[in-house]
Amino acid sequence: MKMAGQYVFPDPDNRSKNDPCIIVSSKKVLGIYNREHDDENMQKITQKVQDWFKEEAIERGWDDVRFSGGQCILENQFKNI
């Protein structure tokens, strides 16, 4: 059973110049992906999951998105300030 709000996509506006990055755990990446794709239930961080997560992060305003293993590092570089 999925809990509402359990996996919320991080907001780049919640970062500061002194703390511009956030590391999203593999569990949270999968939770966000699976919440947005009711027809799938991914168990591993595949290239498909990474590609979707990167595109989604960029659309939401993150400047840099990179994976290290199953974790995702999101960075707000404050380009629009």
Buried (B, 14 or more C-beta within 10 A) or exposed (E): EEEEEEBEBBEBEEBEEEEBEBEBEBEBBBBBBBBEEEEEEBEEBEEEBBEBBBEBBEEBEBBBBEBEEBBBBBBBBEEEE
